[in-house]
Amino acid sequence: MQSGLYVCATPIGNLQDITLRVLGALKEVDLILAEDTRHTRKLLTHFEINTPLRSLHEHNEYEQIPALLAELAGGASLALVSDAGLPAVSDPGAELIKAVREQGYPVTVLPGPSAVTTALLLSGMASGTGFGFIGFLPRASKQRLELLEQYSRLALPLICFESPHRLSSTLADLEAVLGNREVAVCRELTKIHEEVIRFPLPELRAYFAHHPPRGEITLVIAPAEELEAPAEVADSESVQTAWRELQALGLNKKEVQETLQERFGLSRNELYGLLLGKAES
């Protein structure tokens, strides 16, 4: 195989999503650089690939670069992979790619599965006008709020990654900055238990307070123009529909009542009047 660095996309869940081109490269290169060799070894074993592996992650990337450049100078071919998707987007590899290009060695990107575009399409928020990608949100709430404020007026869907154990606090910060904006929580993409739950932030917070999430999570946030839209009309049909949707999510009667009162700005009596098909005078 021709000397150079091959940046390879790996499956984000379903192993069958890997491309034939990536499989060919992983079999033919001299060395595979992996974010987590244990994770990548499972992929290679599944496809009966025996190419040598070396670890390249956020804690050793800089120190590995001189030796890897020397290998390229000697005519080696290297493949760079992350645990899922393309390396260097929200995973290690960007510094290596930069160094390889600066030294004049070939860099080839072999595209494939993407959690970003998969989540965007599943969310129903794709409009053909683009999107904003944030990557992994900061761990600390203060930095998270500051970052979300910077993006709050963007008139495009926003996409970001989050871990299951931080989802609750992240949804709270999103609501603090974005109010009643709709967000799609996309979980376990391309896997057996793939799930997309899309609701305004108050409903999402109520749901996940009682249904702790598992697995990898990608968030798709509605564009800024939806934040400026008029408040929802509290008519009998829309309130009854919202009640049924929240019950289907598993919320109990009290949780549904409190969520809808906040969403529509109604008193308890007004809410139940609309549920019975008659608005309070």
N, C-alpha and C positions, 0 to 999 in steps of 0.2 A: 504494500500500500504506500502511496506517495507520502513523503515526510510532511509533517505539519500537525496542527492541533485541530481535532474534530470535536465540535461542541454538540453533544447528542441529547435530544429530548427523550426522556423515559416515561413510561405510563404514570398517570396520576392516580390510578386505582386498578383498572382492568388491564391485566398483562397483555391481552390480545390487541391493545391499542398501539403497541410499539410498531414502528415502521420497518419495512424490509430493508430500507437503506441504513437505518440505525443498527439493525441486527448484523448486517454485512460489515459495517465499520467496527463494531465491538468484537467481531470474530477475527478481523484482519489486522487491527492496530497492534503495536508492540506492547502498549501499556494502557490500562484504563485508570483514570484518576477519579476517585469516588468520594462523595461527601461522607458517606458511611459505608465502609466496605462490607459490613455484615448485611446491610439492606441490599446493596448491589449484588452481593454474592447470591442471594436468593433469586434475583432476576436472571443472572448468568446461568445458574444451575438449571432453572426452568427451561432455558433455551439451549442448554448443553454447550455453553461457551466457556472455554478454559483460559482465556487471556489473563495475564498477570494483573493484579490489582494493587493500587497504592492509595493511601488516604490523602485527600486534600480537602481541608475544611477551614472554617473561619479562624481557627487558632494556629494553623501551620502554613497557610497559603503563602505568606511572604517568604518564609524560610525555605519553602520548596522551590520557588521560582528559579533561582540560579542553577540548580541541578537539572531542572526540566529544560531550561534553555540550552544547557550543555548537551542534553540528550537530543534535542532538535538539531543542534549543530552537527551532531554525529549521524544525522539522517533518520532518526526515530520518528515513528508516527504515534501520536497520543490521542486518546479519547477522553473527554471531560464529561462526567455525568453528575447529576444531583440525585437526591432520593426520589424526586418526582418532577416531571416537566423539564423545562430548559434550565440549565445552570446559569448563574450570574444575574438572574432576574430578581429573585429574592433570596437566592442561595449563593454560596461561595463560587468563585471562578472569575469574577470581573477583573481582578488585578492580574491574574495569569493571562487572560485574553489580551489585556492592554499591553503587558510586557512582551508577549509573543508578537503582536502586531508591530510594536515599536522596534523590535529587533529584525523585522522584515521576513519572518517566517509565515507560511500560509495558515490562515484560520478559515475553517469551513464549518458552517452551522447546518446541522441536520435537524429540521423542525419536526414537530410532532404534537402530542397532547398538551393542552393548556388549561389549567384550572380557571384562569382569568376569562377567556372567551367562552368556555363551557358554562361557567356560572352566569355570565352576562346573558347568554341565549336562554338558559333555563329560567332565569328570573323574569323574562318577558319585558325587560327594560331596554333591550337593544333597539335603536332607532335608525341606525345607519349613519349617525353623525359623530360617532366616536365615543370615548369614555375616558375617565381618569383612573389611573392605577396608583394606589398608595403603597402597596406591598404589605408587610407585617406592621401592624399598628404598634406604637410604643407600649411598653409594659406599664409604665407609671401613668396614673390618671392625669396628672398635670400636663405632661408632655402630649398625651393623647388628646386632651381638650384643645391645646394650642394648635396642634396639627389639624384637627377637624375644623377649627375655626378658619384656618387658612383656605380650606377647600369648600367651605360652606356655601359660597356663592357660585360655584362652578355649575354651569347649565348643562352638565353631562352626567350620566351615571358614574358613581364612584365605586371602585372595587378594591377590597382589601382582604387580607388574611387575618385570622384570629384563632387562638387556641380555645378549646372547649371550656377550660377552667376560668378563662378571663371573659367569656362571652357576656355574662350578666353585668359586670362592671362596665364593659364596653358599650352595651346597649344603653345603660344609664347615661354614659357620657354623650353618646349620640343623641339621645333625647334632649339632654341639656343644651346641646348646640343646635340641633336641627328640628326640635319640636316634634310635630306629628308626622314627619316625613316617613314614607314607606321604605322598608328595607327587606330584602330577601336574604334569608339565612340558608345557604346552600351547603349541604353536609354530605360527606362520603361520596363525592362525585365519581361517577362511572362504576361504583361498586354496587353490590347487591342491595344494600340499604340506602341507596341514594335518596335524598330528601330535600325538598325546597319548601320553605315556609315563608310566605310573603304577607306582611301586614304592616300597618302603621306601628311606629315604635312602642306606644303604650301597650298594644295588644301583644307584641312580641315579648316585651318584658314580662307581662303577666303569664304568658305561655311558658317561657323558659324558666320562670321562677319555680314552676311545678314539674318541669320536664327537663332535667339537666342534660345537655347535649353530649354526644360522644363523637369521636372521629374528627377528621380534618374539616375546617370550616372556612368558607369563602363568603364574604358579605358583599351584596350589591345594593347600593344606596341610590334612591331615586334622585333625579336632577333637581337643581335649586329652584327651577320654576314651579315645581310642585309645592315647595315650601310657601310660595307666595300665593298659591291658589286660594279661592274663597273657602271658608269653613264648610264642612259637609252639611248638607241640608238634612235636618232632623225630621224626616217624614216617616210615617208609619211603616212603609215598605222597606226603607233602608235600615231602620232600626231593627225590624224583625229579621231581616237578612243577616245583619251583623250579629244578632243574638244567636242565630243558628250556627253561624260560622265559628263563633267562639266556643259554643258548646261542643261542636265537633272536634275542636282542638283539645278538649278535656278539661276546660275550666269549669268550676262549679258555679252555682247560681249567683253567689255573692261576688265572686271574682268577675263574672260577666257583667253584672250590674254596675260595679264600680268602674270597670274599664269603659263601658258605654257612656256612663254619665260624664266621664272625663273627655271622651272622644267627641261627644255631641254637645257638651256644655249644658246638660239637663239636670234638673232636680230628680229625686227618686220618683215623685208623683208624675212628673212630665214623662219620664222614661216609661213607666208602666202604663200611662195613658196611651202612648204611641204603640206599645206592644199589644194593647187591647184594641187598637185600631181607631182610637179617638184622641186627639190632642187636647191638652188642658186649655181651657179658655182663659 
